[in-house]
């Protein structure tokens, strides 16, 4: 039983930055690999980034690599997504995710818990 609350979305100009946050309940936060997915209108929910429980390993979609950085603060039960050099095509609802143990981070079927989503809109 883990609840995830994601926040930090908003409207930014192309080239700008946002930092998303995901606050988790529970005492076992550090045992979960955490990630972010996004979903644009009419499209599938797609993997963006993930981080291991300790923070020692990170994973990125090709579209995110070099622009986005995932991090976590286990003392605060929080995971972050720093989004820089934003593009119009980044516009989507972003969802925080906590994974099942020993599962690939790339697939939404391996997500055990989802946040409610936060809207990111990048203007042209």
ABEGO torsion letter per residue (X at the ends): XBBBBBBGBEBBBBGBBBBBBBBBBEAAAAABBBBBBBBBBGBBBBBABBBBAAGABBBBBAAABGABBBBBBAAAGBBBBBBBGBBAAABBBBBBBBBBBGBBAABAAABABBBAEBBBBBBX
